[in-house]
Amino acid sequence: MSAITVFLSGATGFVAQHLIKQLLTKGYKVIGSVRSTEKGEALKKNLNSEDFEYVIISDIQTKGAFNDVLKSHPEITIVLHTASPLSFNVTDPEKDFLIPAVEGTKNALNAVIEFAPQVTSFVLTSSYASIFTRSKERDNTATFDESSWNDITWEQSKENLLTGYLGSKTFAEKAAWEIIETKKPSFNFCTINPACIFGPQAFDSEVKETMNASVEILHRLIKLKSTDPVPAHAAGFIDVRDVAAAHIVAFENKEADSKRLILSDKRFSSQGLLDIINENFPTLKGKLPIGNPGTSDEHTKVLAAINNELTKKILGFKFISLEKSVIDTVEQILSVKEK
């Protein structure tokens, strides 16, 4: 039997690179979209696999951006849309976050519906950002689950970069579900909604001076001085390797069809992250803030509860712990910097 071919947009992303590695290990062929030949060649070199090839899609929001790849590759039967803007080096939330995310998602879905009738599954990488509402996130009497939606408006999304990101994920996912409900395509559809994603990069070469937004939370902590205050940050966490694995379950397990899967293992705080780092990295001892060790729960107990039992049942695997994820991430960063 010939290998199943998967198309994956945004192939150079943090999650996407882990996802491609796992797909190749499982025997799938992968066609990934990248924004330039340079990025494609670098990824192809890292993967070192004949079962991976790339196509160039320089701008996912351009109408018809995905048409050509789907028309020219009738062997594609699975589509994973991971491409979405996530950079805080932007100036216009609507132009740089909202419109690209929404239009890119609509372009990908509509291209599959129009040009790839053989596709059996479409998985969209969304976010916990489309699940939770900011006004309730710090209300410990509230609970978010797979049916919850962020109630942010388009106008609120334009206020700043953070609201722009939250809105981009919310409105892109809403646009996708609207297409699914209106056009009723024959393929299965599922969204992956991860909380803050930690974990090592898929390749050491991806460790840069500034990391992707989620890992940069950890990266910034190990740059602190011992006299610096502990940042007041608390949120939900999931490891990148689990996010990648969840995408595969999402199209392999028919129970995931028409579901939103919340990927969150537990809540974390900056204090808790520093506790893990200070305990496990002797070379950093005395260089980082200590804060008040053991008080992480005090920072996280004020947050809303996350009920993702339905997700865990569908996925059927145990999540990587916060401690392992932090250790693996920091180990990689330190080892690369020592070279």
VOGU-3710 file (C-alpha; in Angstrom, 3 decimals, decimal comma):
1> msaitvflsg> 0,000/0,000/0,000  1,416/3,413/-0,958  2,065/5,958/1,780  -0,630/8,503/2,614  0,291/12,047/1,592  -0,302/14,926/3,996  -0,262/18,602/3,062  0,837/20,878/5,885  0,760/24,666/5,659  3,259/26,776/7,571
11> atgfvaqhli> 5,831/23,987/7,590  8,606/25,958/9,297  6,538/26,756/12,402  7,406/25,547/15,912  4,588/22,991/16,066  4,749/22,184/12,357  8,359/20,996/12,402  7,639/18,554/15,237  4,498/17,474/13,423  6,395/16,750/10,202
21> kqlltkgykv> 8,993/14,710/12,097  6,262/12,618/13,721  4,414/12,152/10,424  7,579/10,965/8,681  8,341/8,570/11,539  4,861/7,093/11,125  5,399/6,535/7,411  3,430/9,413/5,912  4,642/11,471/2,967  4,531/15,218/3,650
31> igsvrstekg> 4,227/18,235/1,382  4,782/21,422/3,358  4,243/25,020/2,381  6,944/27,579/3,175  7,333/31,275/2,400  10,655/31,084/0,560  13,089/28,684/-1,117  15,646/29,496/1,576  13,295/28,372/4,351  12,263/25,297/2,389
41> ealkknlnse> 15,808/24,171/1,723  16,828/24,662/5,351  13,889/22,555/6,536  14,510/19,863/3,917  18,143/19,639/5,028  17,139/19,281/8,685  14,529/16,625/7,965  16,792/14,689/5,595  13,930/12,628/4,209  12,882/11,703/0,682
51> dfeyviisdi> 9,306/11,664/1,930  9,253/15,429/2,488  8,967/18,073/-0,186  8,029/21,724/-0,008  6,058/24,210/-2,064  6,300/27,980/-1,814  3,244/29,961/-0,729  4,563/33,407/0,035  1,304/34,854/1,363  -1,540/32,675/2,630
61> qtkgafndvl> -4,046/35,550/2,585  -3,788/35,965/-1,202  -6,982/34,677/-2,783  -6,391/31,230/-4,246  -3,085/30,835/-2,375  -3,562/27,074/-1,934  -5,235/26,282/-5,250  -2,153/25,304/-7,236  -0,675/22,888/-4,714  -3,964/21,050/-4,324
71> kshpeitivl> -4,612/20,922/-8,073  -1,106/19,643/-8,821  -0,987/17,048/-6,022  -4,071/14,808/-6,283  -2,310/12,338/-3,965  -2,964/14,628/-0,954  -5,683/13,155/1,258  -4,980/14,875/4,600  -4,660/18,643/5,107  -3,206/20,206/8,258
81> htasplsfnv> -3,493/23,988/8,306  -0,973/25,230/10,869  -0,003/28,506/9,165  -1,063/31,635/11,026  0,692/34,884/11,952  2,289/34,868/15,428  4,856/37,593/15,797  4,812/40,604/18,042  7,088/42,595/15,727  4,033/44,077/14,056
91> tdpekdflip> 2,317/47,447/14,132  -1,232/46,958/12,863  -3,246/44,192/14,606  -5,919/44,111/11,922  -3,542/44,082/8,968  -0,841/41,861/10,504  -2,917/39,418/12,601  -6,646/39,423/11,939  -6,932/39,569/8,164  -4,083/37,118/7,352
101> avegtknaln> -5,353/34,529/9,845  -8,972/34,689/8,689  -8,277/34,885/4,959  -5,558/32,221/5,120  -7,903/29,784/6,836  -10,741/30,500/4,394  -8,377/30,104/1,437  -7,126/26,737/2,666  -10,596/25,331/3,346  -12,144/26,627/0,138
111> aviefapqvt> -9,260/25,291/-1,942  -9,736/21,804/-0,503  -13,491/21,943/-1,077  -13,099/23,120/-4,685  -9,998/21,308/-5,905  -9,366/18,281/-3,672  -12,441/16,046/-3,441  -10,170/13,150/-2,418  -9,255/14,795/0,920  -10,710/12,879/3,858
121> sfvltssyas> -9,602/15,065/6,805  -8,801/18,704/7,490  -7,239/19,721/10,812  -6,979/23,385/11,784  -4,417/24,593/14,311  -6,388/27,038/16,408  -5,655/28,071/19,999  -6,903/28,270/23,561  -7,116/31,968/22,640  -10,391/31,201/20,862
131> iftrskerdn> -11,697/29,317/23,919  -11,203/31,691/26,835  -12,525/35,197/27,459  -10,032/37,538/29,131  -12,546/38,974/31,611  -13,198/35,456/32,938  -9,670/33,997/32,741  -8,827/35,266/36,231  -12,152/34,179/37,708  -11,598/30,915/39,566
141> tatfdesswn> -15,334/30,256/39,634  -15,396/30,052/35,826  -14,722/26,952/33,715  -13,761/26,741/30,059  -14,325/23,600/28,000  -14,455/22,514/24,366  -17,751/24,349/23,845  -16,453/27,709/25,129  -15,791/30,649/22,813  -13,852/33,857/23,342
151> ditweqsken> -16,405/36,693/23,173  -13,904/39,250/21,840  -15,225/41,559/19,107  -13,439/42,584/15,911  -13,170/46,168/17,199  -11,645/44,988/20,489  -9,209/42,844/18,506  -7,820/45,959/16,815  -6,884/47,631/20,126  -3,367/46,214/20,555
161> lltgylgskt> -1,084/43,324/19,587  -2,351/40,970/22,296  -6,006/41,485/21,452  -5,042/41,238/17,788  -3,587/37,771/18,358  -6,563/36,636/20,454  -8,969/37,911/17,831  -7,023/36,395/14,944  -7,335/32,909/16,413  -10,977/33,385/17,389
171> faekaaweii> -12,206/34,800/14,080  -10,127/32,421/11,945  -11,636/29,435/13,736  -15,141/30,899/13,573  -14,692/31,451/9,825  -13,663/27,809/9,440  -16,672/26,441/11,314  -18,965/28,712/9,298  -17,589/27,260/6,051  -17,985/23,713/7,381
181> etkkpsfnfc> -21,571/24,362/8,483  -22,520/26,186/5,278  -20,811/24,055/2,624  -20,975/20,726/4,471  -17,882/19,174/2,843  -17,411/15,404/2,842  -14,121/15,469/4,777  -13,756/15,231/8,559  -12,897/18,492/10,321  -11,279/19,138/13,698
191> tinpacifgp> -9,554/22,030/15,460  -6,577/21,848/17,822  -6,716/24,489/20,565  -3,471/24,490/22,560  -2,658/26,615/25,589  0,840/28,111/25,927  3,255/25,748/24,141  6,615/24,888/25,697  9,150/22,248/24,680  12,387/22,014/22,696
201> qafdsevket> 12,710/23,111/19,099  12,551/20,298/16,552  16,130/21,132/15,559  18,939/22,858/17,457  19,350/25,259/14,534  15,972/26,755/15,463  17,332/28,051/18,789  17,689/31,761/18,093  18,365/34,917/20,084  14,617/35,531/20,067
211> mnasveilhr> 12,432/32,421/20,155  8,836/31,838/19,143  6,368/33,655/21,393  5,562/30,823/23,832  9,088/29,484/24,346  10,315/33,065/24,694  8,519/33,103/28,068  11,070/30,544/29,294  13,908/32,121/27,348  13,318/35,485/29,024
221> liklkstdpv> 13,358/33,871/32,465  16,854/32,447/32,020  18,081/35,873/30,905  17,013/37,488/34,207  19,420/38,643/36,895  19,131/37,410/40,473  17,952/40,860/41,569  15,164/41,081/38,992  11,554/40,676/40,152  9,719/37,488/39,204
231> pahaagfidv> 7,382/38,263/36,269  3,699/38,061/37,114  2,678/35,530/34,487  0,306/32,578/34,783  -1,427/30,565/32,078  -2,163/27,075/30,769  0,578/24,846/29,379  1,091/22,014/26,890  4,235/20,499/25,366  4,857/20,975/21,646
241> rdvaaahiva> 5,383/17,236/21,102  1,882/16,579/22,455  0,426/19,271/20,206  2,040/17,582/17,206  0,782/14,154/18,271  -2,729/15,528/18,743  -2,862/16,685/15,128  -2,193/13,133/13,990  -4,814/11,641/16,306  -7,226/14,290/15,002
251> fenkeadskr> -7,268/12,725/11,533  -6,514/9,114/12,495  -9,296/8,858/15,107  -12,753/9,373/13,633  -14,050/10,366/17,088  -12,246/13,687/16,617  -14,482/14,648/13,687  -16,356/17,921/14,315  -14,566/18,397/17,644  -12,513/21,164/19,188
261> lilsdkrfss> -9,633/19,693/21,193  -8,270/21,753/24,105  -4,628/20,932/24,762  -3,732/21,997/28,285  -2,076/19,862/30,928  -1,942/22,227/33,886  -1,576/25,866/34,806  1,862/27,376/35,344  3,269/30,579/36,826  6,618/32,305/36,356
271> qglldiinen> 7,401/31,381/39,951  6,762/27,720/39,206  8,914/27,840/36,090  11,775/29,422/38,030  11,410/26,779/40,732  11,918/24,049/38,111  14,853/25,848/36,484  16,625/26,710/39,746  16,247/23,145/40,998  17,487/21,422/37,842
281> fptlkgklpi> 20,229/23,671/36,439  23,184/24,113/38,813  25,011/26,300/36,263  22,269/28,913/36,692  22,274/28,746/40,483  22,573/32,209/41,990  22,141/33,898/38,606  18,332/33,901/38,459  15,645/35,290/40,766  14,466/32,904/43,471
291> gnpgtsdeht> 11,253/34,662/44,403  9,152/32,632/46,830  9,801/28,976/45,976  6,852/26,612/46,290  4,193/29,300/45,975  3,236/28,702/42,323  -0,223/27,476/43,320  -0,906/30,863/44,873  -0,505/32,424/41,428  -2,504/29,825/39,498
301> kvlaainnel> -5,424/29,245/41,869  -6,958/32,563/40,828  -7,363/31,341/37,239  -10,431/29,781/35,677  -10,633/25,997/35,464  -10,042/24,177/32,174  -12,154/21,069/31,610  -10,746/19,133/28,659  -11,754/15,615/29,669  -13,449/15,055/26,295
311> tkkilgfkfi> -10,195/15,944/24,543  -8,132/13,614/26,730  -10,533/10,753/26,056  -10,262/11,228/22,284  -6,471/11,608/22,314  -5,838/8,597/24,521  -2,301/9,508/25,581  -0,789/11,078/28,681  0,566/14,611/28,346  4,241/15,408/28,920
321> sleksvidtv> 4,681/17,026/32,335  5,462/20,689/32,859  8,710/19,778/34,600  9,961/17,616/31,704  8,906/20,193/29,148  10,715/23,029/30,957  13,859/20,949/31,526  14,005/19,778/27,896  13,476/23,335/26,631  16,081/24,980/28,852
331> eqilsvkek> 18,597/22,160/28,315  18,432/22,677/24,573  18,796/26,452/24,805  21,784/26,232/27,153  23,515/23,494/25,147  23,198/25,439/21,893  24,509/28,618/23,503  27,518/26,743/24,872  28,562/25,564/21,406
//
